[in-house]
Every structure is written in structure tokens, then in C-alpha cells.
Amino acid sequence: MHTLVEEHMSQESELVTLDTTNVREMLSGSGYSDRAITYYIDKPNMGYLPDADQVTELTGECGDTMKVYLKLDGDRIKDAKFQVLGCPGAIAAAMAAVDLVKGKTLQESVSVNDRDIFSELQKIPDQKLHCIRLAVKTLQKAIADVRGHKEPDHQRELDH
């Protein structure tokens, strides 16, 4: 015996499944890999850390904004989360960035670059590559802020 509430909940569940399928198809048709689409839909590293040791926010040229929260254990990134106001490319890039740095030292993490995130995502549209750059810059700025520098070590080396 179904109640009206149970029937409504079942219909909502079916709509969410249909919406996810439609979103997957749209993103796939736009040039996103299955892995990038999963990062966007699941958003495994989205949110905030109330006890974060470092919070850094950047806004990209396109207007997308990323805020990264880092929880440290000594010199190691114990946990990280992003809040992202942006497109699927920005969200997927930020989610992948966290997977690449969680559990690593600050020195290991500061070396994560665009190519690393692109490899993790496997494929995103060319016009969304700037989203990867924004995730890298936000992460590197957060690490530099933790260290008390204005820019990451490897960037200073490139400038000299």
C-alpha cells in the first residue's frame, strides 16, 4: 500500500536519475570525460572545513570563484575541501585537485600542476582549461599563505 508521500518521493527519485542521465549526456557531448563528469556530479570534495588551518579564495578571469580549505597535520594536508561558484569544468578541476593533494606534504602538493589535474580528469573541453589553472592557482596560493610566502617556491625559481 503506497501512500501519496511515498509515491511522490519515488517520482522525485526517478526525476533525479533522469536529470543525472541528461547532465551526463550533455557534458559528454560537450567534451568531458566520464571521470570529469563523475567529479562534477558527485562533488566528493565540495564543502568547507570548519576547523581549517588555511582558507584561500581566488576568482578567475571568467568570474568563477574557488575557495579552498586546508586542514593540516604538521606539514601534511590531512584534508581539503573546495567551495566553487562556477561551471562544471571548475567544479571537476577543484574536486580532482583535492584528490591529488590529500595526504601529501605541502612540498609535494605545491608541485601539482595543470597537467596533473588534466590527467586526473582525462578530458575536458579546451575552452575549460582555464578552470584547471584556477584550481592550481588557488591551491598554490593557499600553500604559499600557509608557508608565509607570497608565491610558491617553484614559481619564484622560474622568475629568477
C-alpha positions as a Markdown table, in Angstrom:
| # | Residue | x | y | z |
|---|---|---|---|---|
| 1 | Met | 0.0 | 0.0 | 0.0 |
| 2 | His | 1.6 | 3.2 | -1.2 |
| 3 | Thr | 0.9 | 6.5 | 0.5 |
| 4 | Leu | 0.8 | 9.7 | -1.5 |
| 5 | Val | 4.0 | 10.8 | 0.1 |
| 6 | Glu | 5.8 | 7.5 | -0.8 |
| 7 | Glu | 4.6 | 7.8 | -4.4 |
| 8 | His | 5.8 | 11.5 | -4.6 |
| 9 | Met | 9.2 | 10.5 | -3.2 |
| 10 | Ser | 9.5 | 7.7 | -5.8 |
| 11 | Gln | 8.7 | 10.1 | -8.6 |
| 12 | Glu | 11.3 | 12.6 | -7.3 |
| 13 | Ser | 13.9 | 9.9 | -7.2 |
| 14 | Glu | 13.1 | 9.0 | -10.8 |
| 15 | Leu | 13.4 | 12.6 | -11.9 |
| 16 | Val | 16.8 | 13.0 | -10.2 |
| 17 | Thr | 18.0 | 9.8 | -12.0 |
| 18 | Leu | 16.7 | 11.2 | -15.3 |
| 19 | Asp | 18.4 | 14.6 | -14.6 |
| 20 | Thr | 21.7 | 13.0 | -13.9 |
| 21 | Thr | 21.5 | 11.0 | -17.1 |
| 22 | Asn | 20.7 | 14.1 | -19.1 |
| 23 | Val | 23.5 | 16.0 | -17.4 |
| 24 | Arg | 25.9 | 13.2 | -18.2 |
| 25 | Glu | 24.8 | 13.1 | -21.8 |
| 26 | Met | 25.1 | 16.9 | -22.2 |
| 27 | Leu | 28.6 | 17.1 | -20.6 |
| 28 | Ser | 29.8 | 14.1 | -22.6 |
| 29 | Gly | 28.6 | 15.7 | -25.8 |
| 30 | Ser | 30.5 | 18.9 | -24.8 |
| 31 | Gly | 33.8 | 17.0 | -24.5 |
| 32 | Tyr | 34.0 | 16.0 | -20.8 |
| 33 | Ser | 35.3 | 12.5 | -19.9 |
| 34 | Asp | 33.3 | 10.2 | -17.8 |
| 35 | Arg | 35.7 | 10.8 | -14.9 |
| 36 | Ala | 35.4 | 14.6 | -15.1 |
| 37 | Ile | 31.6 | 14.2 | -15.3 |
| 38 | Thr | 31.6 | 12.0 | -12.2 |
| 39 | Tyr | 33.7 | 14.6 | -10.3 |
| 40 | Tyr | 31.1 | 17.2 | -11.3 |
| 41 | Ile | 28.0 | 15.2 | -10.4 |
| 42 | Asp | 29.3 | 13.6 | -7.2 |
| 43 | Lys | 31.3 | 16.6 | -5.9 |
| 44 | Pro | 33.3 | 14.4 | -3.5 |
| 45 | Asn | 35.4 | 17.2 | -2.1 |
| 46 | Met | 32.9 | 20.0 | -2.1 |
| 47 | Gly | 32.2 | 21.8 | 1.1 |
| 48 | Tyr | 34.0 | 23.6 | 3.8 |
| 49 | Leu | 36.1 | 22.6 | 6.8 |
| 50 | Pro | 35.0 | 24.5 | 9.9 |
| 51 | Asp | 38.4 | 23.9 | 11.6 |
| 52 | Ala | 40.6 | 24.6 | 8.6 |
| 53 | Asp | 44.1 | 25.8 | 9.2 |
| 54 | Gln | 44.1 | 27.8 | 5.9 |
| 55 | Val | 41.3 | 29.2 | 3.8 |
| 56 | Thr | 42.1 | 30.9 | 0.5 |
| 57 | Glu | 39.8 | 32.3 | -2.2 |
| 58 | Leu | 40.5 | 33.3 | -5.8 |
| 59 | Thr | 38.3 | 34.5 | -8.6 |
| 60 | Gly | 39.3 | 33.7 | -12.2 |
| 61 | Glu | 39.2 | 35.9 | -15.3 |
| 62 | Cys | 35.9 | 34.2 | -16.3 |
| 63 | Gly | 34.3 | 35.1 | -13.0 |
| 64 | Asp | 34.4 | 31.6 | -11.4 |
| 65 | Thr | 35.4 | 31.7 | -7.7 |
| 66 | Met | 37.1 | 29.0 | -5.7 |
| 67 | Lys | 37.7 | 28.8 | -2.0 |
| 68 | Val | 39.9 | 26.1 | -0.7 |
| 69 | Tyr | 40.0 | 24.9 | 2.9 |
| 70 | Leu | 43.1 | 23.0 | 4.1 |
| 71 | Lys | 43.4 | 21.0 | 7.3 |
| 72 | Leu | 47.0 | 20.3 | 8.1 |
| 73 | Asp | 48.8 | 17.7 | 10.3 |
| 74 | Gly | 52.2 | 19.2 | 10.6 |
| 75 | Asp | 53.4 | 19.7 | 7.0 |
| 76 | Arg | 50.9 | 17.3 | 5.5 |
| 77 | Ile | 47.5 | 18.1 | 4.1 |
| 78 | Lys | 45.2 | 15.9 | 6.2 |
| 79 | Asp | 42.0 | 17.1 | 4.5 |
| 80 | Ala | 40.9 | 19.6 | 1.9 |
| 81 | Lys | 37.6 | 20.9 | 0.5 |
| 82 | Phe | 36.6 | 23.4 | -2.1 |
| 83 | Gln | 33.6 | 25.7 | -2.4 |
| 84 | Val | 33.2 | 26.6 | -6.1 |
| 85 | Leu | 30.9 | 29.1 | -7.8 |
| 86 | Gly | 31.4 | 28.1 | -11.4 |
| 87 | Cys | 30.9 | 25.8 | -14.3 |
| 88 | Pro | 31.3 | 22.0 | -14.5 |
| 89 | Gly | 34.9 | 22.4 | -15.5 |
| 90 | Ala | 35.7 | 24.5 | -12.5 |
| 91 | Ile | 34.0 | 22.1 | -10.1 |
| 92 | Ala | 35.6 | 19.0 | -11.7 |
| 93 | Ala | 39.1 | 20.6 | -11.6 |
| 94 | Ala | 38.7 | 21.6 | -7.9 |
| 95 | Met | 37.5 | 18.1 | -6.9 |
| 96 | Ala | 40.4 | 16.4 | -8.8 |
| 97 | Ala | 42.9 | 18.8 | -7.2 |
| 98 | Val | 41.9 | 17.7 | -3.7 |
| 99 | Asp | 42.3 | 14.0 | -4.7 |
| 100 | Leu | 45.8 | 14.8 | -5.8 |
| 101 | Val | 47.0 | 16.6 | -2.6 |
| 102 | Lys | 45.1 | 14.9 | 0.2 |
| 103 | Gly | 47.6 | 13.1 | 2.4 |
| 104 | Lys | 50.6 | 14.7 | 0.8 |
| 105 | Thr | 53.1 | 17.1 | 2.2 |
| 106 | Leu | 52.9 | 20.8 | 1.3 |
| 107 | Gln | 56.1 | 20.4 | -0.8 |
| 108 | Glu | 54.6 | 17.6 | -2.7 |
| 109 | Ser | 51.3 | 19.4 | -3.1 |
| 110 | Val | 52.7 | 22.7 | -4.3 |
| 111 | Ser | 54.2 | 20.8 | -7.3 |
| 112 | Val | 50.7 | 19.8 | -8.6 |
| 113 | Asn | 50.2 | 21.4 | -11.9 |
| 114 | Asp | 47.7 | 21.8 | -14.7 |
| 115 | Arg | 48.9 | 18.7 | -16.5 |
| 116 | Asp | 48.4 | 16.6 | -13.3 |
| 117 | Ile | 44.8 | 17.8 | -12.9 |
| 118 | Phe | 44.1 | 17.3 | -16.6 |
| 119 | Ser | 45.5 | 13.8 | -16.4 |
| 120 | Glu | 43.2 | 13.1 | -13.4 |
| 121 | Leu | 40.2 | 14.4 | -15.3 |
| 122 | Gln | 41.3 | 12.7 | -18.5 |
| 123 | Lys | 39.4 | 15.2 | -20.8 |
| 124 | Ile | 37.6 | 18.5 | -20.6 |
| 125 | Pro | 36.8 | 20.9 | -23.4 |
| 126 | Asp | 39.7 | 23.1 | -24.5 |
| 127 | Gln | 37.8 | 26.2 | -23.6 |
| 128 | Lys | 37.6 | 25.0 | -20.0 |
| 129 | Leu | 41.3 | 24.5 | -19.5 |
| 130 | His | 41.4 | 27.9 | -17.6 |
| 131 | Cys | 39.3 | 26.1 | -14.9 |
| 132 | Ile | 42.2 | 23.8 | -14.2 |
| 133 | Arg | 44.6 | 26.8 | -14.0 |
| 134 | Leu | 42.3 | 28.4 | -11.4 |
| 135 | Ala | 42.2 | 25.3 | -9.2 |
| 136 | Val | 46.0 | 25.1 | -9.4 |
| 137 | Lys | 46.5 | 28.8 | -8.6 |
| 138 | Thr | 44.0 | 28.6 | -5.7 |
| 139 | Leu | 45.8 | 25.6 | -4.2 |
| 140 | Gln | 49.2 | 27.1 | -4.7 |
| 141 | Lys | 48.2 | 30.4 | -3.1 |
| 142 | Ala | 46.8 | 28.5 | -0.1 |
| 143 | Ile | 50.1 | 26.6 | 0.3 |
| 144 | Ala | 52.1 | 29.8 | -0.1 |
| 145 | Asp | 49.9 | 31.5 | 2.5 |
| 146 | Val | 50.5 | 28.6 | 4.9 |
| 147 | Arg | 54.2 | 28.9 | 4.4 |
| 148 | Gly | 54.1 | 32.7 | 4.7 |
| 149 | His | 55.3 | 33.3 | 1.2 |
| 150 | Lys | 53.7 | 35.5 | -1.5 |
| 151 | Glu | 54.1 | 32.8 | -4.2 |
| 152 | Pro | 55.0 | 29.1 | -4.3 |
| 153 | Asp | 58.7 | 28.1 | -4.2 |
| 154 | His | 58.8 | 26.7 | -7.7 |
| 155 | Gln | 57.2 | 29.8 | -9.2 |
| 156 | Arg | 59.9 | 32.0 | -7.5 |
| 157 | Glu | 62.5 | 29.8 | -9.1 |
| 158 | Leu | 61.0 | 30.3 | -12.5 |
| 159 | Asp | 61.1 | 34.0 | -12.1 |
| 160 | His | 64.8 | 34.2 | -11.2 |
